[in-house]
Amino acid sequence: MKSQKILALIPARQGSKSIIDKNIKSLAGKPLLAYSIEQALASKYINRVIVSTDSEYYQQIAEAFGAEVPFLRPESISGDLTPDLEVFQQALQWLQKNEDYTPDIIVHLRPTSPFREVKEIDEMIEELLAHPQWDSIRAVCPVPHTPYKMWFLREDKTLAPLLMLEGIADPYNQPRQALPEVYLQTANIDVVRYDTIVAQNSMTGKNIGGYVQKIFNDIDLQSDWEKAEHLILQQYSGNEQSRTFSVDIDGVVAQLSPNNDYNLSQPNWPVIEAVNRMYEQGHRIVLFTARGSKTGIDWSAVTKQQIEKWGVKHHELRLGKVTADFYVDDRNLSVYEFIELSKKTNSSF
């Protein structure tokens, strides 16, 4: 196993239409892309993690979380309709030409599937290595509705069955329990041999192993994003560790003030209630502000009076940003996520 060169390749272009900049959008305080990078780095078998992107900004984010970005993907293969095969072949060709690097196995991790488990990645790698006749292995999950009861609607408004079964004249009239189990590819994890991509010109080949997952979670639409936020917050709820929350004042605890005249600041009550809930649950609350950092005006007395008047519970108040597990501002944990997190935790997470 150790002699195998196993590459995780994470495609992350910048041109998402359904959710703008989806691949780097903050999900519970972390860019979506970071989840896949961290999972790949935690694998027992993956020994190289590369992100394929067409954006220098995405490149910086990926590298900050530990991935390599040795090249930028050409614009010609960064469009909405670009197939995975072209992206992967370009990456493998670049690595062979510029680094004389040829992996044995490539693990395809899409950043839009942040809920995969590291053990699933490792188990799929083990399965592929244990079955040399397989060209690849793909993650699938059971479908909630059998396609044997699905139909095409013709132009004349009559129905044509989507699928038929040998030996059964009308499977669409059979009990669901009598029909074969059918699986949906999750787009969560694919593990494929180098020769399958390069020699067969395919992302899977013809002999494809299956790895069954329980559920399907992929982020495509805004509704998927909201579901993902809910699942992430549920995961936080099971973590009993007390955390430090560094909470910005202006634009978070307080509404933004006209012309930065902080004498006019007004409280943001939903956020203050969330802060106080977190405080009562035993988490450390550090309020911070950069008031006066550019003008040199000392707003400390006004700030302290406002925090006391509004009843914002906290352990510390600082000028400037501080070290914390979470930053509640536009760059990390969003205000919405923070409020929802405070509602879903009882005493710790």
C-alpha positions as CSV (number, residue, x, y, z in Angstrom):
1,M,0.0,0.0,0.0
2,K,2.8,2.4,0.9
3,S,4.4,2.0,-2.5
4,Q,1.2,3.2,-4.2
5,K,1.1,6.8,-5.4
6,I,-2.4,7.9,-4.5
7,L,-3.5,11.3,-5.6
8,A,-6.6,13.2,-4.4
9,L,-7.7,15.6,-7.1
10,I,-10.3,18.2,-6.1
11,P,-11.8,20.2,-9.0
12,A,-13.0,23.7,-7.9
13,R,-13.7,26.1,-10.6
14,Q,-14.9,29.7,-9.9
15,G,-17.9,29.9,-12.2
16,S,-20.8,28.5,-10.2
17,K,-24.1,29.9,-11.3
18,S,-26.6,28.4,-8.8
19,I,-24.6,29.7,-5.8
20,I,-22.0,32.4,-6.6
21,D,-18.5,31.3,-5.6
22,K,-20.0,28.2,-4.0
23,N,-16.7,26.3,-3.7
24,I,-15.3,28.9,-1.4
25,K,-18.5,30.1,0.3
26,S,-18.3,29.8,4.1
27,L,-20.1,26.8,5.4
28,A,-20.2,27.0,9.3
29,G,-17.1,29.1,9.4
30,K,-15.0,27.3,6.7
31,P,-14.8,27.5,2.9
32,L,-16.7,24.7,1.4
33,L,-13.6,23.6,-0.5
34,A,-11.7,23.2,2.8
35,Y,-13.8,20.2,3.9
36,S,-12.7,18.0,1.0
37,I,-9.0,19.1,1.4
38,E,-9.0,18.2,5.1
39,Q,-10.7,14.9,4.5
40,A,-8.1,14.0,1.8
41,L,-5.2,15.0,4.1
42,A,-6.6,12.9,6.9
43,S,-6.7,9.7,4.7
44,K,-4.3,6.9,5.6
45,Y,-3.4,6.3,2.0
46,I,-3.6,9.5,0.0
47,N,-0.1,10.9,-0.2
48,R,-0.8,14.0,-2.4
49,V,-3.7,16.4,-2.5
50,I,-4.1,18.8,-5.5
51,V,-6.9,21.3,-6.3
52,S,-7.6,22.0,-9.9
53,T,-8.9,25.6,-10.2
54,D,-9.0,28.4,-12.7
55,S,-8.8,31.1,-10.0
56,E,-5.8,32.6,-8.3
57,Y,-8.0,33.5,-5.4
58,Y,-9.2,29.9,-5.0
59,Q,-5.6,28.8,-5.3
60,Q,-4.6,30.9,-2.3
61,I,-7.5,29.5,-0.2
62,A,-6.7,25.9,-1.2
63,E,-3.1,26.3,-0.3
64,A,-3.9,27.9,3.0
65,F,-5.8,24.7,3.9
66,G,-2.9,22.5,2.9
67,A,-3.5,21.5,-0.7
68,E,-1.2,21.9,-3.6
69,V,-2.2,24.0,-6.6
70,P,0.8,23.6,-8.9
71,F,-1.0,25.0,-12.0
72,L,-4.1,27.0,-12.9
73,R,-6.7,25.2,-15.0
74,P,-7.1,26.6,-18.5
75,E,-10.2,28.7,-19.2
76,S,-11.1,26.4,-22.1
77,I,-11.9,23.5,-19.7
78,S,-13.5,25.6,-16.9
79,G,-17.0,26.0,-18.2
80,D,-20.4,24.8,-17.1
81,L,-20.4,21.9,-19.6
82,T,-16.8,20.8,-19.2
83,P,-16.7,17.1,-18.4
84,D,-14.7,15.7,-15.5
85,L,-12.6,13.7,-17.9
86,E,-11.0,16.7,-19.6
87,V,-10.2,18.3,-16.2
88,F,-8.5,15.1,-14.9
89,Q,-6.6,14.4,-18.1
90,Q,-5.2,17.9,-18.2
91,A,-4.1,17.6,-14.6
92,L,-2.4,14.3,-15.1
93,Q,-0.7,15.4,-18.3
94,W,0.6,18.5,-16.6
95,L,2.0,16.5,-13.7
96,Q,3.7,14.0,-15.9
97,K,5.2,16.6,-18.2
98,N,6.3,19.1,-15.5
99,E,7.1,16.9,-12.6
100,D,7.5,13.4,-14.1
101,Y,4.8,12.3,-11.6
102,T,2.3,9.6,-12.5
103,P,-0.1,8.4,-9.7
104,D,-1.3,4.8,-9.6
105,I,-4.7,5.8,-8.2
106,I,-6.7,9.0,-8.4
107,V,-9.3,9.9,-5.7
108,H,-12.0,12.2,-7.1
109,L,-13.4,14.4,-4.3
110,R,-16.0,17.0,-5.3
111,P,-16.0,20.1,-3.0
112,T,-19.8,20.1,-3.1
113,S,-20.0,16.9,-1.0
114,P,-18.6,18.0,2.4
115,F,-20.2,15.2,4.5
116,R,-18.2,12.2,3.3
117,E,-16.2,10.4,6.0
118,V,-12.5,9.8,5.8
119,K,-13.0,6.1,6.5
120,E,-15.2,5.9,3.4
121,I,-12.3,7.2,1.3
122,D,-9.9,4.7,2.8
123,E,-12.3,1.8,2.5
124,M,-12.9,2.6,-1.2
125,I,-9.1,2.7,-1.9
126,E,-8.7,-0.6,-0.1
127,E,-11.6,-2.1,-2.2
128,L,-10.1,-1.0,-5.5
129,L,-6.7,-2.4,-4.6
130,A,-8.2,-5.7,-3.5
131,H,-10.0,-6.0,-6.9
132,P,-7.4,-5.6,-9.6
133,Q,-10.0,-6.4,-12.2
134,W,-11.9,-3.2,-11.4
135,D,-11.3,0.0,-13.4
136,S,-12.7,2.1,-10.6
137,I,-15.0,2.2,-7.6
138,R,-17.9,4.6,-7.2
139,A,-19.9,5.7,-4.2
140,V,-23.7,5.0,-4.5
141,C,-26.7,5.1,-2.3
142,P,-30.2,3.5,-2.5
143,V,-32.8,5.6,-4.3
144,P,-36.0,6.5,-2.4
145,H,-38.2,5.9,-5.5
146,T,-37.7,3.0,-7.9
147,P,-37.2,4.1,-11.6
148,Y,-39.2,1.1,-12.6
149,K,-42.3,3.2,-11.7
150,M,-41.1,6.2,-13.7
151,W,-42.4,7.3,-17.1
152,F,-41.7,9.4,-20.2
153,L,-44.5,11.6,-21.3
154,R,-44.8,11.6,-25.1
155,E,-45.9,14.6,-27.2
156,D,-49.4,13.0,-27.5
157,K,-49.6,12.9,-23.7
158,T,-49.4,9.1,-23.5
159,L,-46.9,7.4,-21.2
160,A,-43.9,5.2,-22.0
161,P,-42.1,3.3,-19.1
162,L,-38.6,4.5,-18.3
163,L,-37.4,0.9,-17.7
164,M,-38.5,-2.6,-18.4
165,L,-37.6,-5.9,-16.8
166,E,-36.8,-9.1,-18.6
167,G,-39.5,-11.7,-17.8
168,I,-41.9,-9.1,-16.3
169,A,-44.4,-7.5,-18.7
170,D,-45.4,-4.6,-16.6
171,P,-42.9,-3.9,-13.7
172,Y,-44.6,-0.5,-13.1
173,N,-47.6,-2.5,-11.8
174,Q,-45.6,-4.7,-9.4
175,P,-45.2,-4.1,-5.7
176,R,-42.1,-2.1,-4.9
177,Q,-40.7,-4.9,-2.8
178,A,-40.7,-7.2,-5.8
179,L,-38.5,-4.9,-7.9
180,P,-34.7,-4.9,-7.9
181,E,-32.8,-2.6,-5.6
182,V,-31.5,0.4,-7.5
183,Y,-28.7,2.8,-6.6
184,L,-27.8,6.4,-7.3
185,Q,-24.3,7.7,-7.7
186,T,-23.7,10.2,-5.0
187,A,-20.9,12.2,-6.6
188,N,-19.3,11.9,-3.2
189,I,-16.2,9.8,-3.8
190,D,-14.8,8.1,-6.9
191,V,-11.6,6.2,-6.9
192,V,-10.1,5.4,-10.3
193,R,-7.0,3.9,-11.8
194,Y,-4.6,6.1,-13.8
195,D,-4.9,3.9,-16.9
196,T,-8.7,4.1,-16.8
197,I,-8.5,7.9,-17.3
198,V,-5.5,8.0,-19.6
199,A,-5.7,4.8,-21.7
200,Q,-9.5,4.2,-21.6
201,N,-10.4,7.9,-21.8
202,S,-13.0,7.3,-19.1
203,M,-13.6,8.5,-15.5
204,T,-14.8,5.0,-14.6
205,G,-14.0,2.4,-17.2
206,K,-16.4,-0.5,-17.8
207,N,-15.7,-2.6,-14.7
208,I,-17.0,-0.4,-11.9
209,G,-17.1,-1.4,-8.2
210,G,-19.8,-0.1,-6.0
211,Y,-19.5,1.3,-2.4
212,V,-22.8,1.8,-0.8
213,Q,-23.4,4.9,1.3
214,K,-26.6,5.5,3.4
215,I,-27.6,8.9,2.2
216,F,-27.0,11.4,-0.7
217,N,-25.7,14.8,0.2
218,D,-24.5,17.1,-2.6
219,I,-24.8,20.9,-2.7
220,D,-26.1,22.3,-5.9
221,L,-29.0,24.6,-5.2
222,Q,-29.6,27.1,-2.4
223,S,-32.0,24.6,-0.7
224,D,-29.1,22.1,-0.6
225,W,-26.9,24.8,1.0
226,E,-29.5,25.4,3.7
227,K,-29.8,21.7,4.4
228,A,-26.0,21.4,4.6
229,E,-25.9,24.3,7.2
230,H,-28.5,22.4,9.3
231,L,-26.4,19.2,9.1
232,I,-23.2,20.9,10.1
233,L,-24.9,22.6,13.1
234,Q,-26.2,19.2,14.1
235,Q,-22.6,17.9,14.1
236,Y,-21.5,20.8,16.3
237,S,-24.3,19.9,18.7
238,G,-22.6,16.6,19.5
239,N,-19.3,18.1,20.4
240,E,-19.0,18.6,24.1
241,Q,-16.0,20.9,23.9
242,S,-16.4,24.5,25.1
243,R,-15.2,27.0,22.4
244,T,-14.2,30.6,22.1
245,F,-16.3,32.8,20.0
246,S,-14.7,36.1,18.8
247,V,-17.6,38.3,17.9
248,D,-17.3,41.6,16.0
249,I,-19.3,44.5,17.3
250,D,-20.1,46.7,14.3
251,G,-22.2,44.9,11.7
252,V,-22.8,42.0,14.1
253,V,-23.6,43.0,17.7
254,A,-24.4,46.5,16.6
255,Q,-25.9,47.7,13.4
256,L,-23.6,49.7,11.1
257,S,-23.4,53.4,12.0
258,P,-23.7,56.2,9.5
259,N,-20.3,57.7,8.7
260,N,-18.8,55.5,11.4
261,D,-20.2,57.7,14.1
262,Y,-20.4,55.1,16.8
263,N,-22.3,57.4,19.1
264,L,-25.3,56.5,16.9
265,S,-24.8,52.7,17.1
266,Q,-28.0,50.7,17.6
267,P,-28.1,47.1,19.0
268,N,-28.7,44.1,16.8
269,W,-31.0,42.2,19.2
270,P,-31.1,38.8,17.5
271,V,-27.3,38.6,17.6
272,I,-27.1,39.8,21.2
273,E,-29.6,37.1,22.2
274,A,-27.5,34.5,20.5
275,V,-24.3,35.8,22.1
276,N,-26.0,35.6,25.5
277,R,-27.2,32.1,24.9
278,M,-23.7,31.0,24.0
279,Y,-22.4,32.7,27.1
280,E,-24.9,30.8,29.3
281,Q,-24.0,27.5,27.7
282,G,-20.4,27.9,28.9
283,H,-18.6,29.2,25.8
284,R,-16.1,32.0,26.0
285,I,-17.3,35.2,24.4
286,V,-14.7,37.7,23.3
287,L,-16.0,40.9,21.8
288,F,-13.7,42.8,19.5
289,T,-13.8,46.1,17.6
290,A,-11.5,48.0,15.3
291,R,-13.3,51.3,16.1
292,G,-10.9,54.2,15.7
293,S,-8.1,52.1,14.2
294,K,-7.9,54.4,11.2
295,T,-9.0,57.7,12.7
296,G,-7.2,57.5,16.0
297,I,-10.4,58.4,17.9
298,D,-10.7,56.6,21.2
299,W,-14.1,54.9,21.2
300,S,-13.4,52.6,24.2
301,A,-15.6,54.4,26.7
302,V,-18.5,54.7,24.3
303,T,-18.2,51.0,23.4
304,K,-18.1,49.8,27.0
305,Q,-21.2,51.9,27.8
306,Q,-23.1,50.5,24.8
307,I,-22.2,46.9,25.6
308,E,-23.3,47.3,29.2
309,K,-26.5,49.2,28.3
310,W,-27.5,46.5,25.7
311,G,-26.7,43.7,28.2
312,V,-24.2,41.8,26.0
313,K,-22.7,39.0,28.1
314,H,-19.0,38.5,27.5
315,H,-15.8,37.5,29.1
316,E,-13.5,40.0,27.3
317,L,-13.6,43.2,25.2
318,R,-10.7,44.0,22.9
319,L,-9.7,46.4,20.3
320,G,-8.6,44.5,17.1
321,K,-9.1,40.9,16.2
322,V,-8.1,38.1,18.5
323,T,-7.3,34.4,18.5
324,A,-10.4,32.3,18.6
325,D,-12.0,29.0,17.4
326,F,-14.6,31.0,15.4
327,Y,-14.8,34.5,14.0
328,V,-18.3,35.7,13.7
329,D,-18.2,38.1,10.8
330,D,-18.3,38.1,7.0
331,R,-15.1,36.1,6.7
332,N,-15.9,33.1,8.8
333,L,-19.0,32.0,10.8
334,S,-21.9,34.0,9.4
335,V,-24.3,35.9,11.7
336,Y,-27.1,33.5,10.5
337,E,-25.0,30.4,11.3
338,F,-24.1,31.8,14.7
339,I,-27.7,32.5,15.6
340,E,-28.8,29.1,14.4
341,L,-26.0,27.4,16.2
342,S,-26.9,29.1,19.5
343,K,-30.4,27.7,19.2
344,K,-29.4,24.2,18.4
345,T,-27.0,23.7,21.3
346,N,-28.1,23.0,24.9
347,S,-24.9,23.4,26.9
348,S,-22.0,22.6,24.6
349,F,-21.1,21.3,21.1
